[in-house]
Amino acid sequence: MNKDKKAKDPRRNKIFAAAYDHLKRTQGVRTQEQLAEKMGVSPETVSRIIRAHTDVTEDAITRLQTASGCIFNLQWLRGESDVMLAADVKKNDGHATEATSPSSPDMSSLINSIIAAKDDAIASLKRELASKDETIATKDVLIKTLQQQVSDLRAQLAIQKRLSAGYPYPTGAADQDQRAKKRP
């Protein structure tokens, strides 16, 4: 790989760098090495992304979102929105806009985002482990652990959906989609 190569879309790199700065200010992530460890990538990868020497992949976005506890708006991380934090977003006809009440929780969307990130992590882990000389037992344990986490999150989502009937805050987009499907 040519070390002098610049990223094709430096805007996404600037967003990644802004997310890192936000995590430094608010989440106690002090170094690129700490962020890399949380993301499960090498420190060089984080450095190259921030310096715009490597493109920001969908996998990097998913890993950053998971490492941050899903605090960022995925559309912002992809360069599709100006709203940085997931807590500042509400769903209006499928478009992200600033929330009228930033304190309104959107738990089901957060849980769905975590589930999607975990599902992506499972698929990535399967690909990664298939290419290495790891024992079958190690692969199975790692995959089952992630699958259990997804199962637990889906159970949490089901509980949240049952409780949402009396929930005083807006529900997530996933809940609204399910309710729309049930209507005659």
N, C-alpha and C positions, 0 to 999 in steps of 0.2 A: 504494500500500500504506500502511496506517495504521501509523505508526512506534510508536504506543503499544500496539499489539496484542500481547498476551501469547501464548506458545505454548500449544497445546491440551494437551500432555503434558509439563509441566515436569520430570518425572522423567527423561526422556531427555536433557533439557538439562543436568541436574545430572550425569548420567553422562558426557556429552560434556565438561563442565568438569573432571570428575575425571580423565578420560583425558588432557586437556590438561595438568593438574597433574602427572600421572605422567610424561608425556613431558618436561616441564620438569625434573623431578627426575632422570630416568634416561637420557634420550636427547639432552639438550643442546638441546632446542627451547626457546628463551628468550622468544620473543614470539609473540603471536597472528599477527603478520604472517608469521613463519617457518612456523608451522603452516599458515596459509592458502596460502602458496606451495607447500608440500609436497603439500597437498590439491588444488591447482589451482583454488582459489576465491578470492574477494576477501577482504581482511582484515575488511571490514564484515560479511560473511557469518559468519565465525568469531565475531566480537564479538557479533553479534545472537543467535547460537545460545547462546553462553556466558551472555549476559544474559537468556536465555529470552524473547527478542522474536521468535524465528523457530522453527518446528518443526524437529526433527531428522528429515530425510528418510532414506530407505533409501540414496539416493545419497550423502548426507553421511556415513553410517555406513561405506559401502564406501570412500569416499575417505579417511576417517580410518584405517580398517583398513589400506589400502594404504600411506598415508603413514607409518604407524607400523611398517611391516615385518611386519604381521599378528601383533603381539604380544598383542593383546587377544582375549578370548573374544567371538565375535560375539553369542552369546546375552546376555552382559553388556551389550554396547553397545546391544542392542535392549531392555534392561530385563527380560530373561527369566531371568536368573541372577544370583547374588551373587558368582560367581567372575570376577574381573577379567581375569586373564592366561590366555592360551591354554595356556601351559606348566603351569598349575595345574589343568588339566581332563583328565579321562579319560572315555571313553565307557562308560556302563553302561546297557544297554537303552535307548539313545537319550536318556538324561538326563545332563546335565553335573553332575559332582560334583567335589570336590577330589581331586586326584591323590594317590595314596599316595607316589609318588616324583616330586617336581616336576622332577627332572633327566631324567626319561625323555622322549626326544624323540618327537614325533609328526609326522615329516616329511611323510608323505603328506597328512595333513589340512592342514598348513601350505601345501603346494604346491597342493592343491585349492582352498584359500581364495584363494591368489594368482591361480590360473587364473580363478576366478569373478570376482574383482575386475577382472582384465584384460579378461575378456569383457564385463563391465558397462561398463568404460571404453571399449571399442570401440563398443558400442551407443550410449553417451552421446556419444562423439565423432562418430559418424555423424549423430546427431540434431542436434548442435550445428553441425557443419559444413554440413549441409544447409540450415540457416537463415541462413547467412552467405554473403557473396559471396567465397568462397575459390576459388582455381583448382582444377580437377579434379586436377592433378598434386600439389598440396599435400595434398589430401584422401587421395589414394591412398597417398602416402608415409607419412602419419601412421597410416593404418589398417593398412598392411602392416607397419609397425614394431611396432605392438601385436599383430598377428596372429602375427608371428615370435616375440615374447616368449611368447605363449600356447603356441605350438608347442614352443619350447625348454623351457618348464615341463612340458609334457606328456611330453616326452622324458625329463626328469629324473625325473618320477614313474614312468615305465615302468622306468627303471633301478633306482629305489628299490624298486619292486615285485619285480623279479627278485632283488634282493639281500636282500629281507626274509625269505626262507626261513631264512637263518642269522642274522638280525638279533636280538640279544638283548633288544631293547626292544619294548614294545607297538607294533603297527602302527596306522595311522590307521583311522578309521571307513570310509573309502572302500575300503581294502584288505580289511577284514572283510566289507563288503557284497559285494565281488567273489568272495571265497572262499565265502561262503554261497550265491551263485548257482551256483557250480561243483559244489557237493555234490549227489549224487543224491537 
